[in-house]
């Protein structure tokens, strides 16, 4: 069980609404899950964190919510296709909207680059 914060109903609504705006023709349901993350490069142990999970076509997305120093909330995100094709934000965010839009923009940029090949 995670000691990190849960996503509030407002945060879940914000995620779901943003996904509907991004993919209006696809029904996407973000699910609450737990994931294990290494919160810093120096950590040897993984930390269980609450996250939202969804899939779109061949892409899987994870957006995790953690405590930084037990006071400040942080959001981390990544998307992946297969185990060896993982893409994550280079930084943590203290704002859900910035994290989510950054993740979706990174995915859109990757998809555009991939379609050009």
N, C-alpha and C positions, 0 to 999 in steps of 0.2 A: 504494500500500500504506500502511496506517495505522501510525503510530508510537504509537497509543494502545493501551491494554490490551485483550486479548481477553476474552470472557466465559468464565469457568471452567465446567467441567462442572457444578459445584454451582450456580452462578448460572443456568445454562440449565435445570437441573432445577427450581430454585425458580420460575422464570418459567413453565415448562410446567405445574407443579403448581398454581400460582395461577390460570392460565388455565382449567384443568380445573375448579377450584372455582367460578370465576366463571360459566363456561358449561359445565355438566356434560353437556348434551345435544348439544353441537357439538364435532366433532373439529377441533382447532386445532393447527397445527404452527408454532411460532415458528422462523424461519430466521435464521441468522447472515448479516449483510450488512455492507457498508460504506456510510456516508452522508457527505455533506459538510455541515459545520455552521460557522456563524460563532460562535466560542466567546465572543466579547464584542461588544458594540455597536461598539466602537472598531476591531475587526478589519476590514480590507479584504479579506483573503484567507479562503477557506473552508478548514477543516481536515478531513481525512479521518478518520473515527471508526468504530470497530466498533460494530455495533448488532444488535439483535434486531428482527425484522419479522414481523408476522402480520396477518391479515385476519379480520374477523368481520362477516358480512353485508355492509353497504355501508361499513363503517369499516375504515380501515387504521391500524395502530399501529406506532410506532417507539420503541425504547428504546435510547439510545446510552450508551456508556461512554467517558469521557475522562479524561485527566490534568489536574488543576488544578495549575499551577506545577510540573509534572513529578514531584510527590511524592504528592499526594492524589488518589484516584480520585473521580470525580463521575459521576452518572447524570442524563440529561436525557430527557424523553419528550414525545411528542405523538401526537395522532390526527387523522385528517382524512377527509373524505368526497370532496371534489374539491379541486383546487388552491386555490380561493378559500375553502374551508371548513376551515381549519387551527386546531387548538386545542392549546396546549402548556402545560405547567406554568410557573408564573411564576418558579420558582426551580430551581436545581440541587440535587440530593440527594447526600449522601455514603453513603446507605444504599439498597441495591437494593430492599428490601421497601417502604420508605416511598415511593420513586419509583413503583414498580409499583402499589401500592394507591392512591396519589394519582391516577395516570393513570386507573385503572379507575373510581375514584369520580367523577372529573371527567366521564368518558364516560357513566357511569350517570346522573349529574345532568343532563347535556345531553340524553340520550335521553329522560328523564322529562319534561323541559321541552318538548322537541320533540313528544312525543306528546300533550301538553295543548293544543297549538295546533290 
